[in-house]
Amino acid sequence: MADIVIGIASSHTPQLSSGVDMWPDHARRDQRYPLLGKDAAYHTYEETLAGADPGMSEQLTPEVWQGKYERVQAAVESLAAALKAADADLALVIGDDQRELFVDDGIPAFACFTGTEMVDMKPDEETFARLPKGIQAAYWAVHGEERGIHPVAQELSAHVAERLALADFDLTVFTKQPAGRTLGHAFTFPRYRLGLPVTTPIVPVFVNTYYPPNVPSAARCYRLGRELRRAVEDWGSGARVAIIASGGLTHFVIDETLDRGVLDAIAARDADALGGIPRGKLRSGNSEILNWVTAAGALEGLEPTIVDYVPGYRTPAGTGTGMAFARWD
C-alpha cells in the first residue's frame, strides 16, 4: 500500500513569477478580453471598472505590490521546503490543460497519461517573441530553456486509470504525447517553482476546467479526488506519494469572498461546501479552483493548513489573481 505523505496546492499565475515590474503588463492584458464578474456573467473591462470598489487605488501602489510579491515568494518557498522534507518517491499532479497538450477539438473531461515520460518545451524564438513581456518574464517558472523531461510513474498511472474506470469515471487514457505539443504549465510548475526533483516521477491527472461543455462539476471533482486517494492507497507499493494541485484561485476578476470561502471549506474539511460551488462561479480562470477541490477530496485524511492568501490586484477594476497556497500534512 502506497502512503500519501503530503499535499500541496499553489497558484501558478505568471504574476507570481514575473516580478512586480511586470505587473503593469499583466494589467494591460486584463483590459483586452471579456471578464467574468462576481455575478457569474461576462463584462467588458469598462463595465467591470464602473462597478469596482472606488478604493481599489490603495491596492495599486508600488509599496503594496512589493509587499504582496514578497509574501507570495515566501509562501512558495514554504511549500517547496515542505515538499522537500516529505521526501516523496513520486508526485500525483492535478491540473488543467489550456490547449497546450490537447488540440482545440479534443479536450477530455478527465485524462490520465500512462506512458513513460512527458516533455515540456518553450516555443520557437519567433513565437516566444510575440508573447506579452509579462508572460515572457515568467516563462522560467513553467518551461526550461531546453526540452524538459518529466518521468512518469507508469505503473501507478495505469492503476489510477483502471481504478477510475471501475468507479464509473469516463476518462481518456493515452500513452504517447501528441507531436509538437508540450506538457502544460499546470504540470510543469511543481518542477520549476516548487522544487520537485527532476528525477521524481509524476502521475499527471488532467481535469478540463476551462472549456465547456464537458467541464465537470465541483461535486464530481471532489469525488474524483476521493477515488484518486483510494487508487493510491490500494496500489501494491510502499511508495511515498505527494499530491499536488496547481492553479487558481479567482482570476481575472478577483472574488475574495469566493476565494476565502474555498479556503475556509478546505481548512474545515467541508466536503459539502466544496462540492456545492456553483458552476457559474467556476468559469474562466476561476475554474482552476476545481483542481483544489479535487486535491481536497484526495487529501481528506491529512491535516490542511492555509499557508497564505494574497489578493493580487493589478487594475482599478479589481482584476488580478487571488494567489493562494496550502498544504496538507
C-alpha positions, -999 to 999 in steps of 0.1 A, spaced: 0 0 0 14 34 -10 13 62 15 2 98 8 28 118 28 19 154 18 -5 175 -2 4 208 -18 -18 234 -36 -4 265 -52 -14 292 -76 8 292 -107 -1 326 -122 26 345 -142 20 373 -118 37 351 -91 69 347 -111 74 377 -133 84 404 -107 63 434 -98 79 454 -126 58 433 -150 25 436 -131 15 466 -153 19 444 -184 -4 418 -168 -28 447 -161 -29 458 -197 -39 423 -208 -68 424 -184 -83 452 -205 -85 433 -237 -109 404 -231 -143 398 -215 -141 394 -177 -161 370 -156 -177 391 -129 -188 382 -94 -223 379 -107 -211 349 -129 -217 370 -161 -191 384 -185 -184 421 -188 -161 444 -207 -132 460 -188 -151 493 -188 -182 478 -173 -161 460 -147 -143 492 -138 -176 511 -134 -188 486 -107 -154 483 -89 -146 495 -54 -136 531 -57 -109 525 -30 -91 500 -52 -64 525 -59 -50 518 -24 -41 483 -36 -21 495 -66 8 514 -51 44 502 -56 47 496 -19 16 474 -17 26 454 -48 61 448 -34 48 437 -1 24 412 -17 51 400 -40 74 392 -11 46 374 7 39 351 -23 76 343 -27 77 333 10 47 311 5 62 293 -25 94 288 -6 75 274 24 57 249 1 90 239 -16 106 233 18 76 212 29 77 192 -3 114 186 1 111 175 37 83 150 28 108 131 6 82 117 -17 91 90 -42 66 103 -68 40 131 -72 4 129 -84 -2 162 -101 -37 175 -106 -40 203 -133 -58 216 -163 -46 219 -199 -51 252 -217 -47 238 -253 -10 231 -246 -12 194 -249 -46 187 -262 -59 201 -295 -88 225 -298 -114 200 -307 -103 172 -284 -101 182 -248 -112 154 -225 -131 160 -192 -106 138 -174 -74 121 -187 -45 100 -175 -12 95 -192 3 60 -189 35 64 -210 69 66 -195 77 103 -198 63 136 -209 81 166 -224 78 203 -219 93 229 -243 94 266 -250 80 278 -283 104 287 -311 121 321 -309 96 338 -332 66 326 -313 81 334 -280 89 370 -291 52 376 -298 42 367 -263 35 396 -239 65 408 -219 50 397 -186 44 362 -199 80 360 -212 93 372 -178 75 344 -160 83 316 -185 112 303 -164 86 291 -138 69 267 -163 94 259 -190 131 254 -191 155 266 -217 158 231 -232 133 203 -236 123 192 -201 119 155 -195 93 146 -168 95 109 -160 61 93 -154 52 67 -127 37 45 -153 26 17 -131 7 40 -107 -7 60 -137 -21 28 -152 -35 17 -118 -52 51 -113 -67 49 -148 -81 14 -141 -94 24 -107 -112 55 -121 -128 34 -149 -141 9 -123 -155 38 -104 -175 49 -135 -154 79 -143 -152 82 -181 -117 93 -189 -92 94 -218 -61 73 -214 -32 79 -237 4 66 -239 20 90 -264 24 127 -262 8 144 -293 35 155 -317 45 191 -314 25 196 -282 40 205 -248 31 194 -213 12 223 -199 22 248 -173 0 234 -146 21 203 -146 55 218 -150 51 245 -123 58 220 -95 92 211 -111 104 247 -118 89 266 -88 81 241 -61 114 223 -65 101 188 -74 133 170 -83 138 162 -120 142 125 -111 109 123 -92 83 106 -114 49 123 -118 13 109 -123 -4 137 -144 -42 138 -139 -58 162 -163 -91 179 -154 -108 200 -181 -117 231 -161 -117 257 -189 -136 245 -219 -174 238 -220 -194 218 -224 -176 189 -208 -164 207 -176 -171 186 -145 -189 199 -115 -172 207 -82 -190 177 -67 -177 154 -93 -142 167 -89 -144 161 -51 -155 125 -58 -126 122 -83 -102 132 -55 -116 105 -33 -111 79 -59 -76 91 -66 -68 86 -29 -83 51 -29 -63 42 -60 -30 53 -43 -38 36 -11 -46 2 -27 -17 3 -51 6 -26 -43 37 -5 -35 53 11 -4 59 43 -23 57 77 -6 33 99 -27 29 136 -28 -4 151 -42 0 185 -59 -28 208 -72 -18 236 -95 -36 268 -104 -62 293 -92 -77 309 -74 -100 335 -88 -88 354 -119 -91 376 -138 -115 395 -116 -106 387 -80 -135 375 -59 -122 374 -24 -155 361 -10 -153 331 -32 -116 325 -26 -119 328 11 -149 306 11 -130 279 -7 -100 282 16 -123 281 47 -140 250 34 -106 233 28 -95 242 64 -128 229 78 -127 198 56 -162 207 45 -169 184 15 -204 197 10 -193 233 7 -165 224 -18 -188 202 -38 -215 228 -38 -196 256 -56 -219 267 -84 -208 261 -120 -214 297 -129 -187 308 -105 -162 283 -119 -155 297 -154 -126 315 -170 -96 314 -146 -118 307 -116 -122 273 -130 -88 262 -117 -104 261 -82 -116 226 -94 -80 214 -92 -80 224 -55 -114 208 -49 -100 175 -64 -70 177 -42 -91 183 -11 -111 151 -19 -78 132 -23 -64 145 10 -93 141 34 -72 121 58 -44 147 62 -44 180 82 -49 211 60 -30 243 65 -37 275 46 -2 290 42 -13 323 27 -38 341 6 -28 372 -13 -53 391 -35 -30 404 -62 -50 433 -75 -34 450 -106 -60 474 -120 -86 498 -107 -112 474 -120 -102 448 -94 -86 424 -118 -56 403 -110 -52 369 -93 -62 356 -59 -29 339 -51 -33 310 -26 -11 284 -11 -20 254 11 -5 222 23 -18 190 39 4 171 64 
